[in-house]
Amino acid sequence: MLQGRRINLAHAGAPALKVTGAGLLTTARVFHASAMFIVTEADAAAIRAAFDEDGELSAVVELRRRFPGITDHAKARECARTIAGWKPLPEALCPVTPLHPSKSR
């Protein structure tokens, strides 16, 4: 199973309501899925390695190479710093073995 982490590119303080010209509140359509992407552990490891070896700019270049849809340089820097701060995901635990196997009938 492919494991990954999500990054949200939307502004954290983006309002979900907007005021119309008549001064009434209406709900705004917010398409949050288009502002998200999933980072696999392999992507995160490559970005972390670039950050650790050559600094933030190299991590941004690696991030934008792997995710060409990120065009805003400031957001790319923010995402690269976030990903570089992640610790690798722990290894999957071994499956549970029952202490008392079920009896065959």
Buried (B, 14 or more C-beta within 10 A) or exposed (E): EEEBBEBEBEEEEEEEEEEEEEEEEEEEEEEEEEBEBEBEBEBBBBBBBBBEEEEEEBBBBBBBEBBEEBEEEEBBBBBBBBBBEBEEEEEEEEEEEEEEEEEEE
